[in-house]
């Protein structure tokens, strides 16, 4: 199970590739892709279908044995985006000695210092001209070798570096791409890399490349570490580990009376207010269309929502042995202690006493330990997609995740045991009637 997770993490450096890999797993398991611009047709018990949005979110459905009005939805929701750096248009900056660096902008809220002095690469999507101007072709790229680096300033020029340094997003976070060898390479180094990757699968001309969404990613493979290999070290554990736990549970949970839903959103790290984010009405419209295909009226959808339960799966903060003062004095989950239910009095999380009790009981039935997280009252916490989704679909639900260290670092730390616990809990939930 952990080797499958590590493989998924390494092959999913950006949201687009994560969705591609999830789609591969779904199709292998017999799920069929649907086009939301066409009618769904009549759905029956056991039907498996999925739909994508923007190449960066994916929604899978398995129709239950019972009518929706009598059973509702069992939903697992997560997000596939992570903090990183986006390559800007006209990105190349040629410096003294022919050194080329790339102009970037921050995506989400990364711990910027963790991106220094490590091998980085590029991944994302490239938009290529087609015969239909309104439907250009999308091609995905992942440069599978160390390609760039953001280098620190030597301590000799910054004696205060270990006392804390304020970093400029525009000045300090620009990665070095290479040195131009000829006048022909000037201004073309990045495009040459893009074309080299694209032409591994199809012949693409320079003039046919219209635009791109390309991001930086850590080039170092994920791994386990610790005396007993009990920890996971990888970028994007937040939140790809939850995505993959949801996929594994969906594909192994067996037939159920209840309609199962796996919703993997994009853009959680920037507020979810996009057509592919949790703030979009897209998922609600798909659930409504599924209900209509069964019953022909809206009443079945409204009843199904009232019977539904949502698990919003987004990782939690593990107690840090070096910074215990940052954590609540009586609630600090540890790595290896099982899934974490997240609470917030300001309603940044969807959990309440009822939904927390439901999830804790699911964990008990799955023979999985369960923990609780509340922020230190003097420390502002983040939010996630659960409450955003619940504001558009009035779902009963819980916010939870596995406890990890260094959230939003270029490389985060999680627990092998917790991932296995989470898959067991999700599988139990999706298999329940």
C-alpha positions in Angstrom: 0.0 0.0 0.0 2.8 2.5 0.9 4.7 1.7 -2.3 1.6 2.5 -4.3 1.3 5.8 -2.5 4.9 6.7 -3.1 4.6 5.9 -6.8 1.4 8.1 -7.0 3.2 10.9 -5.2 6.2 10.8 -7.5 4.1 10.6 -10.7 1.8 13.4 -9.6 4.0 16.5 -9.3 1.1 18.8 -10.2 -2.7 18.7 -10.1 -3.1 17.9 -13.8 -1.0 14.8 -13.5 -2.6 13.7 -10.2 -6.0 13.8 -12.0 -4.5 11.9 -15.0 -3.3 9.2 -12.6 -6.6 8.9 -10.7 -8.4 8.7 -14.0 -6.1 5.8 -15.0 -7.0 3.9 -11.8 -10.7 4.6 -12.3 -10.8 3.4 -15.9 -8.8 0.3 -15.0 -11.5 -0.5 -12.4 -14.3 -0.2 -15.0 -15.4 3.4 -14.4 -16.5 5.2 -17.6 -15.9 8.8 -18.5 -18.9 10.9 -19.2 -19.1 14.2 -21.0 -21.2 16.7 -18.9 -22.3 18.5 -22.0 -24.4 15.5 -23.0 -27.4 13.9 -21.2 -26.5 11.3 -18.5 -29.1 8.9 -19.7 -30.7 6.4 -17.3 -28.5 5.2 -14.5 -28.9 1.9 -12.7 -27.5 0.2 -9.6 -23.8 -0.7 -10.0 -23.1 1.9 -12.7 -19.6 3.5 -12.3 -18.9 6.8 -13.9 -16.6 9.8 -13.6 -16.2 13.3 -15.0 -13.3 15.8 -15.0 -13.2 19.6 -15.0 -10.4 21.7 -16.3 -8.1 18.6 -16.4 -7.5 19.4 -12.7 -10.5 18.0 -10.8 -12.2 14.6 -11.0 -15.5 13.3 -9.6 -16.3 9.6 -9.5 -19.7 8.0 -8.7 -20.8 4.4 -8.1 -24.6 4.1 -8.1 -25.9 2.2 -5.1 -28.4 -0.6 -4.9 -31.1 1.5 -3.3 -32.8 4.6 -4.7 -31.0 7.8 -3.8 -34.1 9.2 -1.9 -33.8 6.2 0.4 -30.1 6.0 0.9 -28.3 9.2 0.0 -24.6 9.7 -0.8 -21.4 8.6 1.0 -18.9 11.2 -0.1 -15.1 11.5 0.3 -13.7 14.9 -0.8 -10.1 16.0 -1.1 -8.0 18.4 -3.1 -5.1 17.7 -5.5 -3.4 21.1 -5.6 -0.4 22.0 -3.3 1.6 25.2 -2.7 4.3 25.7 -5.3 5.6 28.3 -7.9 3.9 29.0 -11.2 6.1 29.9 -14.2 5.0 33.3 -15.5 4.6 34.1 -19.2 7.8 35.5 -20.9 9.6 33.8 -18.0 13.2 33.8 -19.1 15.6 36.4 -17.6 19.1 36.3 -19.0 21.8 37.4 -16.6 25.5 37.9 -16.6 27.5 35.0 -18.0 24.5 33.8 -20.0 22.8 32.3 -16.9 19.0 32.1 -17.4 16.6 32.2 -14.5 12.8 31.9 -14.7 10.3 34.5 -13.5 7.8 32.8 -11.1 4.8 33.6 -9.0 3.7 31.9 -5.7 0.8 29.5 -5.8 -0.8 29.0 -2.4 1.1 29.4 0.8 4.4 27.5 0.6 7.2 27.6 3.2 9.5 29.4 0.7 12.8 28.7 2.4 12.3 24.9 2.0 12.5 25.3 -1.8 16.2 26.5 -1.7 19.2 24.4 -2.7 17.3 21.3 -3.9 16.9 19.9 -7.4 13.6 21.0 -8.9 11.8 20.1 -12.1 8.9 21.4 -14.2 5.4 19.8 -14.7 2.0 21.0 -15.9 0.0 21.3 -19.1 0.7 22.9 -22.5 -2.0 24.2 -24.7 -1.5 23.3 -28.4 -3.3 24.7 -31.5 -6.0 22.4 -33.0 -8.4 22.8 -35.9 -11.1 24.1 -33.5 -10.1 27.5 -32.0 -12.5 27.0 -29.1 -11.1 23.6 -28.2 -7.3 23.6 -28.4 -5.4 20.4 -27.5 -4.1 19.9 -23.9 -0.8 18.0 -23.5 0.7 17.2 -20.1 4.4 17.4 -19.3 6.6 16.2 -16.5 10.4 16.6 -16.9 11.7 13.6 -15.0 15.1 14.9 -14.2 16.6 17.6 -12.0 16.3 20.7 -14.2 16.4 23.8 -11.9 17.5 25.1 -8.6 16.7 28.1 -6.4 20.1 28.8 -4.8 20.7 30.5 -1.4 22.9 33.5 -0.9 26.1 32.5 0.8 26.3 33.2 4.6 29.3 35.4 3.9 27.0 37.9 2.2 24.2 37.5 4.7 25.6 37.0 8.3 22.1 37.2 9.7 20.7 34.4 7.7 20.3 32.1 10.7 18.5 34.8 12.6 15.7 34.9 10.2 15.4 36.5 6.8 12.4 38.0 5.1 12.2 36.6 1.6 11.0 38.5 -1.5 8.7 36.4 -3.7 9.8 38.3 -6.8 13.6 38.5 -6.1 14.6 35.5 -4.0 12.4 32.7 -5.5 13.6 32.7 -9.1 15.1 29.3 -10.2 18.2 28.9 -12.3 17.4 27.0 -15.5 20.8 26.9 -17.3 23.4 28.7 -19.3 22.8 29.6 -23.0 25.3 28.1 -25.3 24.5 30.1 -28.4 22.5 33.2 -29.6 19.8 30.8 -30.9 19.1 29.6 -27.3 18.6 33.2 -26.0 15.0 33.5 -25.1 14.3 30.0 -26.1 15.7 27.8 -23.4 12.4 27.1 -21.6 10.5 26.6 -24.9 13.2 24.1 -26.0 12.6 22.1 -22.8 8.8 22.2 -23.4 9.1 21.1 -27.0 11.6 18.3 -26.2 9.1 16.9 -23.7 6.1 17.2 -26.0 7.9 15.6 -28.9 8.4 12.5 -26.9 4.8 11.6 -27.5 3.7 13.7 -30.6 5.2 16.0 -33.1 4.5 19.6 -32.0 5.8 22.7 -33.8 6.9 25.8 -31.8 4.3 28.0 -33.5 1.5 25.6 -32.3 2.3 26.1 -28.6 -0.3 28.6 -27.5 0.1 28.8 -23.7 0.9 26.7 -20.7 0.3 26.2 -17.0 3.6 25.0 -15.7 4.9 24.7 -12.1 8.0 23.9 -10.1 8.1 20.5 -8.3 10.6 18.8 -6.1 12.7 16.4 -8.3 13.7 14.1 -5.3 11.7 10.9 -5.1 9.5 10.3 -2.1 10.6 7.8 0.5 10.1 6.3 3.9 12.5 6.9 6.7 13.0 6.3 10.5 14.5 3.3 12.4 11.4 1.2 11.5 10.7 3.0 8.2 7.7 4.5 10.0 7.7 7.9 8.4 6.9 9.2 4.9 8.9 12.0 3.4 7.5 13.6 0.3 6.2 16.8 -1.3 2.4 17.2 -1.6 1.4 14.8 1.2 -1.1 17.7 1.7 -3.3 16.6 0.1 -2.4 13.9 -2.4 -2.2 11.3 0.3 -5.8 11.9 1.1 -6.7 11.7 -2.6 -5.0 8.4 -3.0 -6.5 7.0 0.2 -9.9 7.9 -1.2 -9.2 6.2 -4.5 -8.0 3.0 -2.8 -11.1 2.9 -0.6 -13.5 3.5 -3.5 -12.0 0.8 -5.6 -11.9 -1.9 -2.9 -15.1 -1.1 -0.8 -17.4 -3.4 -2.8 -21.0 -2.9 -3.7 -23.2 -0.9 -1.4 -26.8 0.2 -1.0 -25.6 3.8 -0.9 -24.3 5.8 -3.9 -20.6 6.4 -3.4 -18.9 9.7 -4.4 -15.2 10.6 -4.6 -14.7 14.3 -5.3 -11.1 15.5 -5.9 -11.2 19.3 -6.2 -8.6 21.8 -7.3 -7.6 25.3 -6.0 -8.2 24.6 -2.3 -4.9 26.3 -1.6 -6.1 29.5 -3.2 -9.7 29.6 -1.8 -11.6 27.1 -3.9 -13.5 29.8 -5.8 -13.0 28.4 -9.3 -15.1 26.2 -11.6 -13.0 23.2 -10.5 -12.9 24.2 -6.8 -15.2 23.2 -3.9 -16.9 26.6 -4.2 -18.2 25.8 -7.6 -21.8 24.5 -8.2 -20.4 21.8 -10.5 -20.5 18.9 -8.0 -24.0 19.9 -6.8 -25.2 19.9 -10.4 -23.7 16.5 -11.1 -25.4 15.0 -8.0 -28.7 16.6 -9.0 -28.4 15.1 -12.5 -27.7 11.7 -11.1 -30.8 11.9 -8.9 -32.9 13.2 -11.8 -31.7 10.3 -14.0 -33.1 7.9 -11.4 -36.3 9.5 -10.4 -37.0 12.4 -12.8 -37.6 14.9 -10.1 -35.7 17.2 -7.7 -37.3 15.7 -4.6 -35.0 12.7 -4.8 -31.9 14.9 -4.8 -33.1 16.9 -1.8 -33.9 13.7 0.1 -30.5 12.2 -0.8 -28.6 15.3 0.4 -30.4 15.0 3.8 -29.3 11.4 4.1 -25.8 12.1 2.9 -22.5 12.1 4.8 -19.4 13.8 3.7 -15.8 13.2 4.8 -13.7 16.3 3.9 -10.2 14.8 3.9 -7.4 17.3 4.2 -4.4 16.6 6.4 -4.0 17.9 9.9 -1.0 19.3 12.0 0.9 16.7 13.9 2.4 17.6 17.3 6.0 18.8 16.7 8.5 17.7 19.3 10.5 20.9 18.9 7.5 23.3 19.2 5.1 21.9 21.7 4.2 25.5 22.8 2.4 26.0 19.4 -0.2 23.4 20.1 -3.3 23.2 22.2 -2.4 22.0 25.7 -4.9 19.1 25.7 -5.4 18.3 22.0 -2.2 17.6 20.0 -2.4 14.6 17.6 0.7 12.6 16.9 1.9 10.8 13.8 1.0 7.2 14.0 -2.0 7.8 16.2 -4.7 7.5 13.5 -6.9 9.9 11.6 -7.6 13.3 13.1 -11.0 15.0 13.4 -10.5 18.8 13.1 -12.6 21.3 15.1 -12.8 25.1 14.9 -15.2 27.3 16.8 -15.2 29.9 14.0 -16.6 27.2 11.7 -13.5 26.9 9.4 -14.1 23.2 9.6 -17.3 21.3 8.9 -17.0 19.1 12.0 -19.5 19.3 14.8 -20.2 17.0 17.7 -22.6 14.9 15.7 -20.4 14.4 12.6 -17.3 13.9 14.7 -19.2 11.1 16.6 -20.2 9.5 13.3 -16.6 9.5 12.0 -15.2 8.3 15.3 -17.7 5.4 15.2 -16.6 4.6 11.6 -13.0 4.4 12.9 -14.0 2.1 15.8 -15.8 -0.3 13.4 -12.8 -0.3 11.1 -10.5 -1.0 14.2 -8.6 2.2 13.6 -7.5 4.7 16.3 -8.9 8.3 16.1 -7.6 11.6 17.3 -8.8 15.2 17.6 -7.2 18.5 16.7 -8.1 22.0 17.9 -5.8 25.0 17.3 -4.0 26.7 20.2 -6.4 29.6 21.0 -3.6 32.2 20.3 -2.7 30.7 16.9 -4.9 31.3 13.9 -5.6 28.1 11.9 -6.3 27.5 8.2 -9.5 26.4 6.6 -10.3 23.6 4.1 -12.9 22.6 1.5 -15.5 21.0 3.9 -17.2 24.2 5.1 -17.0 25.7 1.6 -18.7 22.7 0.0 -21.3 22.6 2.8 -22.2 26.2 2.1 -23.5 25.2 -1.4 -24.8 21.7 -0.5 -26.1 21.4 3.0 -24.3 18.2 3.8 -23.7 16.6 7.2 -20.0 16.1 7.3 -16.7 16.0 9.1 -13.3 17.6 8.4 -10.4 15.2 9.1 -6.9 14.2 7.9 -3.8 12.5 8.8 -1.3 14.2 11.1 1.8 15.5 9.3 4.7 17.7 10.0 5.9 20.7 8.0 2.6 21.3 6.2 3.2 23.4 3.0 7.0 22.7 3.1 8.5 21.6 -0.2 8.8 18.2 1.6 6.4 17.2 4.3 6.5 14.3 6.8 3.7 11.8 7.5 3.2 8.4 9.0 3.1 5.0 7.3 0.7 3.6 9.9 -1.7 6.6 9.5 -2.0 6.1 5.8 -3.0 2.5 6.3 -5.4 3.5 9.1 -7.0 6.1 6.8 -7.6 3.7 3.9 -9.2 1.2 6.3 -11.5 3.9 7.7 -12.5 5.2 4.3 -13.1 1.7 3.0 -15.4 0.9 5.9 -17.3 4.1 5.4 -17.8 3.6 1.6 -18.9 0.0 2.2 -21.6 0.9 4.8 -25.3 1.0 3.9 
